[in-house]
Amino acid sequence: MTHPTGSLLTAVDLHKAYGPTVALDGAEFSIHPGEVVAVMGPSGSGKSTLLHCLAGIVPPDSGSIRYNGQEMATMTDAQRSALRRSEFGFVFQFGQLVPELTCVENVALPLRLNGTPRRTAERAALSWMERLEVDGLKDKRPGEVSGGQGQRVAVARALVTDPRVIFADEPTGALDSLNGERVMELLTEAARTTGAAVVLVTHEARVAAYSDREIVVRDGKSRDMERAV
Ligand SMILES: Nc1ncnc2c1ncn2[C@@H]1O[C@H](COP(=O)(O)OP(=O)(O)OP(=O)(O)O)[C@@H](O)[C@H]1O
């Protein structure tokens, strides 16, 4: 298997084991700029491991991952973490907002970590919070907002650096269906306006319906599903 051309992020023949547990067993992946790809599959099939490998958080035991044509394994740790800070955005199941910071400080955090001055960072953060309809919560702390509101704050934080790829691991997993759908609508709409690609891990067909394409992971192996509609 070779890397497909024209893709932004590709993985070929990924293997990863945790001790005796095989998490990835020859998984493949590719995503184009601006594409929303849902990674589906049963619990324990290797979805999160695939996402962590693609994002350069966990190194695979073997196989190849390329971002923008560059082999991830040949990057230094510093290069990989710079990539995560500037090119990638992350949304997890439980927002993982910093409880001590206000919502606007949380959204501004990735820019602050990249060295952007506070005022500029918070101005950009607020404009993303407006788009995610949570600007009214700017001075509240994560403990004072609802689950759905917190996830929208987390989506704003993932988008604030204008990433090329957004990794979303069960972003609606802790939400009721109405809130979940709103988060998905806002996330995919925002990604389409900025041209970011979205890697969306979910086991819910309703959430995957927001994607352009689905990949099913089973026992660490992946299969590309052509969407009928
Ligand atoms: N850090 C780890 N240490 C040990 N085993 C792990 C670790 N991470 C994942 N695993 C194991 O690897 C396999 C794949 O896990 P992974 O979390 O990738 O699956 P998943 O499809 O995302 O599951 P879920 O839908 O339940 O989140 C599972 O058997 C899991 O127990």
PDBQT file of the ligand as one rigid body, heavy atoms in Angstrom, charges set to zero:
ROOT
HETATM    1  N1  LIG A 301      -2.944   3.274  26.879  1.00  0.00    +0.000 N 
HETATM    2  C1  LIG A 301      -3.391   2.019  26.709  1.00  0.00    +0.000 A 
HETATM    3  N2  LIG A 301      -2.877   1.003  27.435  1.00  0.00    +0.000 NA
HETATM    4  C2  LIG A 301      -3.297  -0.265  27.262  1.00  0.00    +0.000 A 
HETATM    5  N3  LIG A 301      -4.259  -0.626  26.377  1.00  0.00    +0.000 NA
HETATM    6  C3  LIG A 301      -4.813   0.360  25.641  1.00  0.00    +0.000 A 
HETATM    7  C4  LIG A 301      -4.411   1.715  25.760  1.00  0.00    +0.000 A 
HETATM    8  N4  LIG A 301      -5.146   2.454  24.882  1.00  0.00    +0.000 NA
HETATM    9  C5  LIG A 301      -5.963   1.590  24.263  1.00  0.00    +0.000 A 
HETATM   10  N5  LIG A 301      -5.765   0.327  24.710  1.00  0.00    +0.000 N 
HETATM   11  C6  LIG A 301      -6.455  -0.898  24.219  1.00  0.00    +0.000 C 
HETATM   12  O1  LIG A 301      -6.365  -0.909  22.805  1.00  0.00    +0.000 OA
HETATM   13  C7  LIG A 301      -7.601  -1.316  22.225  1.00  0.00    +0.000 C 
HETATM   14  C8  LIG A 301      -8.137  -0.197  21.325  1.00  0.00    +0.000 C 
HETATM   15  O2  LIG A 301      -8.522   0.901  22.155  1.00  0.00    +0.000 OA
HETATM   16  P1  LIG A 301      -9.115   2.270  21.593  1.00  0.00    +0.000 P 
HETATM   17  O3  LIG A 301      -9.302   3.180  22.763  1.00  0.00    +0.000 OA
HETATM   18  O4  LIG A 301      -8.289   2.724  20.467  1.00  0.00    +0.000 OA
HETATM   19  O5  LIG A 301     -10.541   1.774  21.042  1.00  0.00    +0.000 OA
HETATM   20  P2  LIG A 301     -11.816   2.624  20.661  1.00  0.00    +0.000 P 
HETATM   21  O6  LIG A 301     -12.345   2.010  19.412  1.00  0.00    +0.000 OA
HETATM   22  O7  LIG A 301     -11.494   4.071  20.625  1.00  0.00    +0.000 OA
HETATM   23  O8  LIG A 301     -12.779   2.306  21.887  1.00  0.00    +0.000 OA
HETATM   24  P3  LIG A 301     -13.982   3.185  22.536  1.00  0.00    +0.000 P 
HETATM   25  O9  LIG A 301     -15.019   3.351  21.455  1.00  0.00    +0.000 OA
HETATM   26  O10 LIG A 301     -14.472   2.302  23.659  1.00  0.00    +0.000 OA
HETATM   27  O11 LIG A 301     -13.384   4.456  23.006  1.00  0.00    +0.000 OA
HETATM   28  C9  LIG A 301      -8.525  -1.671  23.376  1.00  0.00    +0.000 C 
HETATM   29  O12 LIG A 301      -8.447  -3.048  23.599  1.00  0.00    +0.000 OA
HETATM   30  C10 LIG A 301      -7.943  -0.890  24.541  1.00  0.00    +0.000 C 
HETATM   31  O13 LIG A 301      -8.230  -1.518  25.748  1.00  0.00    +0.000 OA
ENDROOT
TORSDOF 0
